[in-house]
Amino acid sequence: MTTKQEWIEKDLKYVWHPDTQHKQYEGKDFKPTIIEKGEGIYLYDIDGNKYIDGVSSWWVNTLGHSNPKLNKVLTQQAEKIEHVLLADFTHKPAIELAEKLVKLAGEPFSKVFYSDDGSTAVEVAIKMAYQYWYQKGKPEKKHFVSMTDSYHGDTLGSVSVGGIDIYKEIFKPLVFETLKVCAPYCYRCPKNCKQNECNIDCIKDVELLFEKRHNEIAAIIVEPLVQGAAGMRVYPKEYLTRLRALCDKFDILLIDDEVAMAFGRTGKYFAFEHANIKPDIFCVAKGITAGYIPLAATITTDKIYNEFYDDFSKLKTFYHGHSFTGNPVACAIAVENLKIMEEENIIENLQPKIEFFKNEIQKLKDLKHVGDVRHIGMIGAVELVKDKLTKEPYPFEQRIGHQVFKTAMELGAILRPIGNVIYFMPPLIINEIELEKLLKIAYDSIKSVTE
Ligand SMILES: *Cc1c(COP(=O)(O)O)cnc(C)c1O
């Protein structure tokens, strides 16, 4: 029998982990945790230790691990047809899912383009927007605007519109140029406004840029309401409303990257609903299969689609497709996910839990090194600072967030941080008692590491 020690040795010998400096495992007690089982909000390691999945296994899980209903659909669909190409062929799960997504998103959405993950959904959106203007006879509208500290994926196109240095700096010679506007970051406001007392002055940057260069701009891409990878930076919905108006005024497409936020995270199906707007193109992935297997979609309107619709010889086809586009097993799970959400009133039932979360998370503010507390829907975050008064951050080499993560693991919760930000993004099915426990573990871990 292979022992735990041997599994870990083999892991470190053969597996190159994502976003990971492997030298950290050298000679230390700290090693990757081997997870063997999942059930509901809990993950179990090889020794049988149980953890609350506080980050939904990288923001994907919504209805709990190893969900019996989803398991059943997975096996049933695999027994019928596990995969088939989606060009000149189709299948019921892809059709059903597309119809459901279009209806959920409402007018004017009409078309669903499938791909594999968040990054590819963003690539599709970028190429779609570019080709749209090209075929509309405005090839000069070819530039993309995105926000500082934005994150849209790890492929080169999505890195191009991204704005976080650690993902981008080295690859600068490989990515295309984009125009950057200052992101709304209320705790450290770029315009020095007081939190919750501003007129969204930061949007003026967008307005100025649009005024000057709208003739060359194809689209702006944003993470709606929360800049996730930047550290769950929640920003006011009015920003999005105003952005929509500016896009209309200057004839610029609004690409809404809902990859992390869709399917209940913010308390609604889609984050754009909070702002009462509709983007021109939006991307979904992570939660679409309730976190089961990869699937993504880029959803748009007839306004965009019609520019691609013409005789074959006109060469207006959207030449983009991945091997696993619209995989039947993935689509069937996504359909079941949406059915469960509807039948079990998941969104409606979230509302009291969200209120509870919003109040409970405030308790973390009492801690000496918690600078900011952020919350929206089923997402919460605290930014740890060396000095609360001056907001001086901890030096990144200190890995203060990672220390908190390690302590929280010992206490039974997975709170893998983003730098100095500890965040909570549990599966939507977590109950109030468990949520309280998760926050308590965070409180104790932060206190023990920072005080
Ligand atoms: C995670 C994420 C992506 C990338 O998705 P992958 O599935 O990891 O490729 C894109 N955009 C946003 C906003 C994300 O949070």
The ligand as an ORCA input file, in Angstrom:
! r2SCAN-3c Opt
* xyz 0 1
  C     -11.240     32.787    -12.547
  C     -11.543     33.914    -13.447
  C     -11.250     33.852    -14.824
  C     -10.521     32.692    -15.422
  O     -11.221     31.515    -15.354
  P     -10.477     30.105    -15.500
  O     -11.588     29.124    -15.471
  O      -9.559     30.001    -14.337
  O      -9.739     30.141    -16.793
  C     -11.643     34.900    -15.611
  N     -12.264     35.967    -15.099
  C     -12.557     36.075    -13.799
  C     -13.267     37.273    -13.298
  C     -12.184     35.060    -12.913
  O     -12.430     35.192    -11.618
*
